[in-house]
């Protein structure tokens, strides 16, 4: 059990550190189905399609293990 907790913590840490660069290269957050708009000077971003894509990829990876 402790190994899985350690793996999850490390995965979250690495993902958090690499996310901005990786998102820029893979154009995540700009897929069709992702909503981004400005309202009263504030930017709002709702990455629906990116969330579904990442969820499916994570499911496939975990399913193959």
N, C-alpha and C positions, 0 to 999 in steps of 0.2 A: 504494500500500500504506500509506503514512504517513497518508493522508487517512482510511482506514478505521479505523486504530488510534486516531486522534484522535477520530473520531466515536464509537467504542465507549467510549472513556474519558469523553467528555463525557456520553454517554447514561447510563453507570453513575453518574456524579457527580450528574446531575440527578435520576435515579430515586432515588438514595439520599437526596437532600434532600427530595424531594416525597412519598416513600412513606408516612410516617406520616399525613400529612394526607389524602392521597388514599385510603389504605386505610380510614380512618375514614369518609369520605364515601361510598365505594363499598361499604362493608361487606365488604371482602376479608378473608379469614381466618375468616369466619363463614358460609361457604356450607355447604350439606349435603355431607357427605363430608370436611369438615375436622374433625380430632379435637383436642380440648383437654381435658386433665384434670389434676388435682392428685394427687400421690403423695408422701407424707411431707413435706409443706410446700413442695414444688417444683412449679412449673407447667410442663407439657409441652404443646407445640402442634405439630401435624403438619398443615399446610395442603395436603392432597392435592388437593382439588377446585380450590382457588385456583391451585395450580401448573399443573394441567392447563389451566385457563381461560387463564392468562397465556401458556402455551406455544402454545396454539391461536391466540390473538390475535397473538402475535409471528410465528408461521408465516404467518398470513394477510397480515400487513403486509409481511413480507419477500417473500412470493410475488407480491404485487401490484407490487413494485418490479421 
